[in-house]
Amino acid sequence: MTLPQVNALAALWAQVPPAPLQLKRIALALGIPEPTVQTPARSPQEALREAAQAGVPIVEGRPDDPLLAFLEL
């Protein structure tokens, strides 16, 4: 994106803000509080177990690659 494009976009957004910003302003005007997302604290082992159950491939440790030996892990 070039600087003139950024300036044009900023000028447009000064008159007509993006939809998410408009919706946030409308919600605040109506007295609807902003939603808060609360994620439960979990241990790394629980996160790995959940990822494995979801089918996400999990690799632990450093691969046996001689080109990575300089990392000295």
Backbone hydrogen bonds, N-H to C=O, Kabsch-Sander energy under -0.5 kcal/mol:
donor,donor_aa,acceptor,acceptor_aa,energy
6,V,2,T,-2.1
7,N,3,L,-2.5
8,A,4,P,-2.3
9,L,5,Q,-2.4
10,A,6,V,-2.5
11,A,7,N,-2.2
12,L,8,A,-2.2
13,W,9,L,-2.7
14,A,10,A,-1.4
15,Q,11,A,-0.9
15,Q,12,L,-0.8
16,V,12,L,-3.2
22,Q,18,P,-2.2
23,L,19,A,-2.8
24,K,20,P,-1.9
25,R,21,L,-2.1
26,I,22,Q,-2.5
27,A,23,L,-2.5
28,L,24,K,-2.3
29,A,25,R,-2.2
30,L,26,I,-1.9
31,G,27,A,-0.6
31,G,28,L,-0.6
32,I,27,A,-2.8
38,Q,36,T,-0.6
39,T,37,V,-0.6
47,A,43,S,-2.0
48,L,44,P,-2.4
49,R,45,Q,-2.2
50,E,46,E,-2.5
51,A,47,A,-2.2
52,A,48,L,-2.3
53,Q,49,R,-2.3
54,A,50,E,-1.6
55,G,52,A,-1.0
56,V,51,A,-2.5
65,D,63,P,-2.1
68,L,65,D,-1.8
69,A,66,P,-1.2
71,L,68,L,-1.7
72,E,69,A,-1.5
